[in-house]
Amino acid sequence: MTSPAPTIYLDNQATTACDPRVVEAMLPFFGVRFGNAHSAEHAMGLDADTACEEARAAIARLVGADPRALVLTSGATESNNLAIKGAVRHRRAFGDTRRRVITLATEHPCVLQSVRDLGHEGFEPVVLPVGYDGLLDPACLRDALRTPTLLVSIMAVNNETGVIQDLAGLAPLVREAGALLHSDLAQAAGKIDIDVAALDLDLASLSAHKLYGPKGIGALYVRRRPRVRLQPLFSGGGQERGVRSGTLAVPLVVGFGVAAAVAMDGMAAEAIRLRTMRDRLLQHLQAGIPELAVNGSLRHRVAGNLNLRFPGVRAQAIIEHAPELCLSTGSACSSAAVEPSAVLQAMGLTRGEAAESLRLAIGRFTSPADLEQASAILLRAHDQAHDLARAMPHCLR
């Protein structure tokens, strides 16, 4: 019996493998150090609490935050919901008459749905377009802010294209308008330098499993001065300063802290390594497929991402002809229904062009040899899918 071909993982924006250092740090908290961080009356509870607070401090350092400003959550989806819904509901409850809530058409589904859900509560959802490069035109935001606005949510790094929004340039427009600024930092933290104070963010969401930490743990930065207040999403024991009730998952919190510390220590060198490998992969693919196109700005993009369009060939067909590779056509959160990327269509691609596009995301454990092999596999898979499309043109669309 022949052994299966080795798998090359190129979907690091969907999730990342836990770094071995993260796993090692978490293990004791599943066993001998199993205390509840909220049981302050005894030694094991205090041990768990200390471990969580050390982790909180490490996470905070990664984004330039005061540790007391971090609320630990189950992940970025919860953080985004808590930030957007919690902030605007609290302001309305205390007499704020503004109703507009602004976001971008290329945001993560949980942000878009949170904003749209608020429309059922009497708020005014506004979804702004982006350019073909995936970037928001500041003039478009400025115009939208002419109507009194409660909150603006702009993702720092897009989860499909890797495009980096100019938060430093956009934040002053939001501040001048008197609105709150929230950013989903899930794809940015640990990949690019982020300082929530320098960016003048009021709220920011984080996720451990996007930076080689465990799944099921995230955080929400909530500005302390001037203080931003939130209405909790659910009731409970009042943990996390009354904002997010529930017993902390100590092993996951510890893992998040170690992941943040490791990412911070190696971020600059890792970005150079990833960019070098990514650019070499792109060159190899373009040499074999001259018509290959990059979706979104290549200049304003995180180092490990390529979102590529293979004209005349369905991306799903390429995936089917490349079983050795782990890649995706878009957001992992919408993969249950294999539909052309809504993000790419929001950037101006047609439905057919979006269906020809693949996301490749290399990461910490991707080697140059992996990418050399992946390049050959992709070129072969493209040729096979292209031949099939020519033989059966009705299958393309």
C-alpha positions as CSV (number, residue, x, y, z in Angstrom):
1,M,0.0,0.0,0.0
2,T,1.4,3.4,-0.9
3,S,1.5,6.1,1.7
4,P,-0.6,9.2,1.1
5,A,1.1,12.3,-0.3
6,P,2.2,14.7,2.4
7,T,-0.1,17.6,3.1
8,I,1.1,21.2,2.6
9,Y,-0.9,23.6,4.7
10,L,-1.5,27.0,3.0
11,D,-4.5,28.2,4.8
12,N,-3.0,30.1,7.7
13,Q,-5.6,32.8,7.6
14,A,-8.3,30.3,8.4
15,T,-6.4,29.0,11.4
16,T,-2.8,28.3,12.5
17,A,-1.2,25.3,14.2
18,C,-0.5,25.7,17.9
19,D,3.1,26.5,18.4
20,P,4.8,23.7,20.4
21,R,5.8,26.3,23.0
22,V,2.1,27.2,23.4
23,V,1.1,23.6,23.9
24,E,3.8,23.0,26.4
25,A,2.7,26.0,28.5
26,M,-1.0,24.9,28.4
27,L,-0.6,21.3,29.4
28,P,-0.1,21.7,33.2
29,F,-3.4,23.7,33.4
30,F,-5.4,20.8,32.1
31,G,-4.0,18.6,34.9
32,V,-2.1,19.4,38.1
33,R,-2.8,23.2,37.9
34,F,-6.5,22.9,37.2
35,G,-7.7,25.6,39.6
36,N,-10.5,28.1,38.8
37,A,-9.1,31.6,38.3
38,H,-12.1,33.0,40.1
39,S,-11.5,31.0,43.3
40,A,-9.5,33.5,45.2
41,E,-9.8,31.8,48.5
42,H,-7.2,29.1,48.0
43,A,-3.7,28.5,46.5
44,M,-4.8,26.7,43.4
45,G,-7.3,29.4,42.5
46,L,-4.7,32.1,43.1
47,D,-2.2,30.2,40.9
48,A,-4.7,30.1,38.0
49,D,-5.6,33.8,38.5
50,T,-1.9,34.7,38.4
51,A,-1.3,32.7,35.2
52,C,-4.3,34.4,33.5
53,E,-3.1,37.9,34.5
54,E,0.4,37.2,33.3
55,A,-1.1,36.0,30.0
56,R,-3.4,39.1,29.8
57,A,-0.3,41.3,30.2
58,A,1.5,39.5,27.4
59,I,-1.5,39.9,25.1
60,A,-1.8,43.6,26.0
61,R,1.9,44.2,25.1
62,L,1.4,42.8,21.7
63,V,-1.1,45.6,20.8
64,G,0.3,48.4,23.1
65,A,-2.7,48.2,25.5
66,D,-3.1,48.5,29.3
67,P,-3.8,44.9,30.5
68,R,-6.8,46.3,32.5
69,A,-8.3,47.3,29.2
70,L,-8.5,43.7,27.9
71,V,-11.7,41.6,28.3
72,L,-11.0,37.9,27.6
73,T,-13.6,36.3,25.3
74,S,-14.1,33.1,23.4
75,G,-12.7,34.6,20.2
76,A,-12.9,37.4,17.7
77,T,-16.5,36.6,16.7
78,E,-17.7,37.2,20.3
79,S,-15.4,40.2,20.7
80,N,-16.8,41.8,17.5
81,N,-20.3,41.2,18.6
82,L,-19.7,42.5,22.1
83,A,-17.9,45.6,20.8
84,I,-20.4,46.6,18.1
85,K,-23.7,45.7,19.8
86,G,-22.5,46.4,23.4
87,A,-21.2,49.9,22.6
88,V,-24.2,51.2,20.6
89,R,-26.8,49.7,22.9
90,H,-25.1,51.2,26.0
91,R,-25.0,54.7,24.4
92,R,-28.6,54.5,23.3
93,A,-29.6,53.4,26.8
94,F,-28.0,56.6,28.2
95,G,-29.8,58.9,25.8
96,D,-27.5,59.1,22.8
97,T,-29.8,59.9,19.8
98,R,-27.4,59.0,17.1
99,R,-28.3,55.8,15.2
100,R,-25.8,55.4,12.3
101,V,-23.3,52.5,12.5
102,I,-20.8,52.3,9.7
103,T,-18.7,49.4,8.4
104,L,-17.1,48.1,5.2
105,A,-18.4,45.7,2.6
106,T,-15.3,43.6,2.9
107,E,-15.6,43.0,6.7
108,H,-15.7,39.6,8.3
109,P,-19.3,38.1,8.3
110,C,-19.7,38.5,12.0
111,V,-19.1,42.2,11.8
112,L,-21.4,42.7,8.8
113,Q,-24.1,40.7,10.5
114,S,-23.7,42.5,13.8
115,V,-24.2,45.8,12.1
116,R,-27.1,44.6,10.0
117,D,-28.7,43.0,13.1
118,L,-28.7,46.4,14.8
119,G,-31.0,47.6,11.9
120,H,-33.8,45.6,13.5
121,E,-33.3,47.6,16.7
122,G,-33.8,51.0,15.1
123,F,-30.2,51.7,14.2
124,E,-29.0,52.7,10.7
125,P,-26.5,50.3,9.2
126,V,-24.2,51.8,6.6
127,V,-21.9,49.5,4.6
128,L,-19.3,51.4,2.7
129,P,-17.7,50.2,-0.6
130,V,-14.0,49.7,-1.2
131,G,-11.9,50.1,-4.3
132,Y,-10.6,47.4,-6.6
133,D,-7.5,47.3,-4.4
134,G,-9.6,46.5,-1.4
135,L,-8.9,49.9,0.3
136,L,-11.4,52.3,1.7
137,D,-11.4,55.8,0.2
138,P,-11.1,58.3,3.0
139,A,-13.4,60.7,1.2
140,C,-16.1,58.0,1.2
141,L,-15.8,57.6,5.0
142,R,-15.8,61.4,5.5
143,D,-19.0,61.7,3.5
144,A,-20.7,58.9,5.5
145,L,-19.7,60.6,8.8
146,R,-21.6,63.8,7.8
147,T,-24.6,62.1,9.4
148,P,-24.1,61.8,13.2
149,T,-22.6,58.4,13.8
150,L,-22.3,56.2,16.9
151,L,-19.6,53.7,15.8
152,V,-17.4,52.8,12.9
153,S,-15.9,49.3,12.5
154,I,-12.9,48.8,10.1
155,M,-10.9,45.6,9.9
156,A,-7.2,46.2,10.1
157,V,-6.2,43.3,7.8
158,N,-8.7,41.6,5.6
159,N,-9.1,37.8,6.2
160,E,-9.3,36.9,2.5
161,T,-7.0,39.3,0.7
162,G,-4.6,40.3,3.5
163,V,-5.1,44.0,2.5
164,I,-4.1,46.4,5.3
165,Q,-6.4,49.3,5.8
166,D,-4.9,52.7,6.6
167,L,-6.2,52.9,10.1
168,A,-3.8,55.7,11.0
169,G,-5.2,57.9,8.3
170,L,-8.9,56.9,8.9
171,A,-9.0,57.2,12.6
172,P,-8.7,61.0,12.8
173,L,-11.8,61.3,10.5
174,V,-13.8,59.1,13.0
175,R,-12.5,61.0,16.0
176,E,-13.3,64.3,14.4
177,A,-16.9,63.1,13.9
178,G,-17.2,62.1,17.5
179,A,-17.9,58.4,16.7
180,L,-16.3,55.3,18.4
181,L,-13.8,53.4,16.3
182,H,-13.7,49.6,16.5
183,S,-11.2,47.4,14.6
184,D,-11.1,43.6,14.1
185,L,-7.4,42.9,14.6
186,A,-7.7,39.1,14.3
187,Q,-5.6,39.0,11.1
188,A,-3.3,41.8,12.1
189,A,-2.0,41.1,15.6
190,G,1.3,39.3,15.6
191,K,1.8,40.0,11.8
192,I,2.2,43.8,11.7
193,D,3.0,46.3,14.4
194,I,-0.2,47.4,16.2
195,D,-0.5,50.0,18.9
196,V,-4.1,50.6,19.9
197,A,-3.3,53.9,21.6
198,A,-1.3,55.3,18.6
199,L,-4.1,54.3,16.3
200,D,-6.6,56.0,18.6
201,L,-8.9,52.9,18.7
202,D,-11.8,52.7,21.2
203,L,-12.4,49.0,20.7
204,A,-10.3,46.2,19.1
205,S,-10.9,42.4,18.7
206,L,-8.2,39.7,18.9
207,S,-8.1,35.9,18.4
208,A,-5.5,33.4,19.6
209,H,-5.9,30.8,16.9
210,K,-4.8,33.3,14.1
211,L,-1.4,33.7,15.7
212,Y,-0.4,30.1,16.6
213,G,-2.5,29.9,19.8
214,P,-5.4,27.7,20.8
215,K,-8.9,28.0,19.4
216,G,-11.7,29.2,21.6
217,I,-10.0,32.2,23.2
218,G,-9.8,35.8,22.2
219,A,-9.9,39.3,23.7
220,L,-11.5,42.7,23.3
221,Y,-9.6,45.9,24.0
222,V,-11.9,48.4,25.6
223,R,-10.5,51.9,25.9
224,R,-10.1,53.1,29.5
225,R,-9.5,56.9,29.0
226,P,-11.8,58.3,27.9
227,R,-13.7,55.2,29.1
228,V,-15.8,53.2,26.7
229,R,-18.7,51.4,28.3
230,L,-20.5,48.3,26.9
231,Q,-23.8,46.6,27.5
232,P,-22.9,42.9,28.2
233,L,-24.2,40.4,25.7
234,F,-25.3,37.9,28.4
235,S,-25.9,37.7,32.1
236,G,-23.8,35.8,34.6
237,G,-21.4,36.1,37.5
238,G,-19.9,39.4,36.5
239,Q,-16.4,38.1,35.6
240,E,-14.1,40.3,33.4
241,R,-15.2,43.5,35.2
242,G,-18.8,42.8,34.5
243,V,-18.5,43.0,30.8
244,R,-18.2,39.3,29.9
245,S,-19.4,36.8,32.4
246,G,-18.2,33.2,32.5
247,T,-15.4,31.1,34.0
248,L,-12.1,31.7,32.2
249,A,-10.7,28.8,30.3
250,V,-7.3,29.0,32.1
251,P,-5.3,26.7,29.7
252,L,-6.5,28.6,26.7
253,V,-5.8,32.0,28.3
254,V,-2.2,30.8,29.2
255,G,-1.8,29.6,25.6
256,F,-2.9,32.9,24.2
257,G,-0.4,34.7,26.3
258,V,2.5,32.6,25.2
259,A,1.4,32.9,21.6
260,A,1.3,36.6,21.9
261,A,4.8,36.8,23.5
262,V,6.3,34.5,20.8
263,A,4.7,36.5,18.0
264,M,5.9,39.8,19.4
265,D,9.5,38.6,19.8
266,G,9.8,37.3,16.2
267,M,7.4,39.5,14.3
268,A,9.9,41.6,12.2
269,A,12.1,38.7,11.1
270,E,9.1,36.5,10.4
271,A,7.5,39.2,8.1
272,I,10.7,39.4,6.1
273,R,10.9,35.6,5.8
274,L,7.3,35.2,4.8
275,R,7.4,38.1,2.3
276,T,10.5,36.6,0.6
277,M,8.9,33.2,0.3
278,R,5.5,34.6,-0.9
279,D,7.2,36.8,-3.6
280,R,9.2,33.8,-4.8
281,L,6.0,31.7,-5.0
282,L,4.2,34.4,-7.0
283,Q,7.1,34.6,-9.4
284,H,7.1,30.9,-10.0
285,L,3.3,30.8,-10.6
286,Q,3.4,33.9,-12.9
287,A,6.1,32.3,-15.0
288,G,3.9,29.3,-15.6
289,I,0.6,31.2,-15.8
290,P,1.3,34.6,-17.3
291,E,-2.3,35.7,-17.1
292,L,-2.4,35.1,-13.3
293,A,-3.8,38.1,-11.4
294,V,-3.4,39.2,-7.8
295,N,-6.6,40.4,-6.1
296,G,-6.2,43.5,-4.0
297,S,-3.3,45.7,-3.3
298,L,0.0,43.8,-3.2
299,R,1.8,46.8,-1.7
300,H,-0.7,47.2,1.2
301,R,-0.8,43.5,2.3
302,V,0.4,41.3,5.1
303,A,3.5,39.3,4.2
304,G,2.1,35.8,4.1
305,N,-1.0,36.3,1.9
306,L,-1.7,35.8,-1.8
307,N,-5.2,36.0,-3.2
308,L,-4.9,34.9,-6.8
309,R,-7.2,34.7,-9.8
310,F,-6.7,32.0,-12.4
311,P,-8.6,33.4,-15.4
312,G,-10.7,30.8,-17.2
313,V,-10.4,28.2,-14.4
314,R,-12.6,27.6,-11.5
315,A,-10.7,27.8,-8.2
316,Q,-12.7,24.8,-6.8
317,A,-11.4,22.7,-9.8
318,I,-7.8,23.6,-8.9
319,I,-8.4,22.6,-5.3
320,E,-9.9,19.2,-6.5
321,H,-6.8,18.6,-8.6
322,A,-4.4,19.5,-5.8
323,P,-5.5,17.2,-2.8
324,E,-2.0,17.5,-1.3
325,L,-2.6,21.2,-0.7
326,C,-4.7,22.9,2.0
327,L,-6.1,26.1,0.5
328,S,-9.4,27.9,0.3
329,T,-11.5,30.1,-1.9
330,G,-12.5,32.6,0.8
331,S,-13.5,33.0,4.5
332,A,-13.4,29.8,6.5
333,C,-16.6,31.0,8.2
334,S,-18.6,30.7,5.0
335,S,-17.0,27.5,3.7
336,A,-20.1,25.4,4.3
337,A,-21.6,26.9,1.2
338,V,-19.0,27.0,-1.5
339,E,-19.9,30.3,-3.0
340,P,-17.7,32.9,-4.8
341,S,-16.1,35.2,-2.3
342,A,-18.4,38.1,-1.3
343,V,-15.3,40.1,-0.3
344,L,-13.9,39.9,-3.9
345,Q,-17.2,40.8,-5.4
346,A,-17.4,43.8,-3.0
347,M,-14.0,44.8,-4.5
348,G,-15.5,44.9,-8.0
349,L,-14.8,41.4,-9.3
350,T,-17.6,39.7,-11.1
351,R,-19.1,36.5,-9.7
352,G,-17.2,34.5,-12.3
353,E,-13.9,36.2,-11.5
354,A,-14.4,35.6,-7.8
355,A,-15.0,31.9,-8.5
356,E,-11.6,31.8,-10.2
357,S,-9.8,33.0,-7.1
358,L,-7.8,31.2,-4.4
359,R,-6.4,32.4,-1.1
360,L,-3.0,31.1,-0.2
361,A,-1.7,32.0,3.2
362,I,1.8,30.8,4.3
363,G,2.9,30.8,7.9
364,R,5.4,30.1,10.6
365,F,5.7,26.4,9.8
366,T,5.8,26.8,6.0
367,S,9.3,26.0,4.5
368,P,10.8,27.1,1.2
369,A,10.7,23.4,0.2
370,D,7.0,23.3,0.9
371,L,6.4,26.3,-1.4
372,E,8.6,24.9,-4.2
373,Q,6.5,21.7,-4.1
374,A,3.3,23.7,-3.8
375,S,4.2,25.7,-6.8
376,A,4.6,22.6,-8.9
377,I,1.4,21.1,-7.7
378,L,-0.6,24.3,-8.4
379,L,0.8,24.6,-11.9
380,R,-0.1,21.0,-12.6
381,A,-3.6,21.4,-11.0
382,H,-4.2,24.6,-13.0
383,D,-3.3,22.8,-16.3
384,Q,-5.5,19.9,-15.5
385,A,-8.4,22.1,-14.5
386,H,-7.9,24.3,-17.6
387,D,-8.0,21.3,-19.9
388,L,-11.2,20.2,-18.2
389,A,-12.7,23.7,-18.6
390,R,-11.9,23.8,-22.3
391,A,-13.4,20.3,-22.8
392,M,-16.5,21.2,-20.8
393,P,-16.9,25.0,-21.0
394,H,-20.4,25.0,-19.5
395,C,-18.8,23.9,-16.2
396,L,-16.9,27.1,-15.7
397,R,-19.8,29.2,-14.6
